[in-house]
Amino acid sequence: MQAVVLVGGEGTRLRPLTYAVPKPMAPLLGRPFIGWIIERLRAAGVVEVILSCCYLPEAIESYFGDGRNFGVDLHYVFEEEPLGTAGAVKNAVHKVSGTTYVCNGDILTGVDLVALREAHARTHAIATIHTRAVEDPSQFGVVETDTNGRVLRFVEKPQPGETSAIDINAGTYVLEPEALDAIPPERKVSIERETFPKLISETERVFAVSTNDYWIDVGRPSTYIQAHRDILDSAFERPLGEEIAKGIWSADGTPIPRGVDVIGPVYLGAGVRIEAGTTIGPYAVLYEGCRVSAGAHVSSSIIWPECFIGHGASVRDAILGLEVVVEPGAAVEPGSVLGRDERVHARTP
Ligand code: GTP
């Protein structure tokens, strides 16, 4: 079976990180974010994955290439202008034959993809949507179904009282070719707002499968941090690399230098250099090439490659983009999300 993964969005909610790196390439504990999706597809028996690209596609293509190092055949389709979540699938239709998975490229989920495709076959659906119950569906697309799982209605970001359903569209679908035929070509089309409502009213063959598997949309800074926490806590998968001590992960197995106080869980990328007299963790993630100077403290933070944290500096509850410099003695404001090459100065007394 094939899969189309949507990776073309600009990722505006993750700015400024996504000015330099497209969201699907955001690092996540040993592989770029979509590496986790591709791996789950591969494990479910998908042999060919089509990446539907638009924003900063070169970064994705140069990393994944033809997919041979990742166990799948990878193909790319490109849009000049964003075509939306259905238009992007339509743009890939010439590469697709038969029943196909379609995945949002920013969802990390433990859903059983094989079970989803089996349910799809059982109900003779034209489209099967993975859904999940959430406490507050007001920020999501809610999927109303009958007791057989047949989808009756889609309600985007419902107002209080608009629906009693709490199952939301979880961003993984199984689609028949007829569903792809229903998408108009060469224009922007939303799968949630246009294609599914049309299929629901015209065919009554749209079904939902609700599960309570692990699920997170990593599109916001808080959820990107949460995804790191969940993997560090083994709530989804485990980080790639070696667990060199309980809860301490190293991409390349390098031991912790002497004199560093490491409080797990912690993840250290390849070539990270940490001086003695530092405190790292808990929930500190330092990607490759980062340097941390003596007396510095890093906790509850994601530090992208090649950052420098100066003597006595502190970083808590923050995300630092590529090559950020935290000057000696500086404290990064908790909650900060810093873009490439930003510099945090020490306050002058
Ligand atoms: P925000 O700007 O922060 O909302 O993020 P986003 O641009 O990724 O949009 P959204 O989260 O709604 O997108 C859901 C998924 O669809 C993501 O995996 C996007 O990469 C993808 N996507 C959204 N719009 C397009 C598009 O026009 N073309 C393609 N190829 N993918 C898209």
Boltz pocket constraint, residues with backbone or C-beta under 6 A from the ligand:
constraints:
  - pocket:
      binder: B
      contacts: [[A, 6], [A, 7], [A, 8], [A, 9], [A, 10], [A, 11], [A, 12], [A, 13], [A, 14], [A, 23], [A, 52], [A, 53], [A, 54], [A, 79], [A, 81], [A, 82], [A, 83], [A, 84], [A, 85], [A, 88], [A, 103], [A, 104], [A, 105], [A, 106], [A, 107], [A, 219]]
      max_distance: 6.0
